[in-house]
Amino acid sequence: MKTRKHNKMKFKELKAMQKSELKDKKTELYKELMKENAQVATGTTPKNPGKIRLTKKTIARINLLLAEENNQA
């Protein structure tokens, strides 16, 4: 798999991941989001302003997949 510099992951890529991998990825993304939000809060201009939005969308995709798996189980 290619390494990505940004957080946007396609839905297919996320769907192929195991539940434990999704949870780990979600935790990792939350940490990145906290760092980005801290930069914004201190007044520092982020390197990539769209990164916060992409991170939030990816977290939402992961939450959707985890909710679907819980409903099926």
Secondary structure as UniProt FT lines:
FT   HELIX           11..15
FT   HELIX           19..42
FT   HELIX           50..72
//
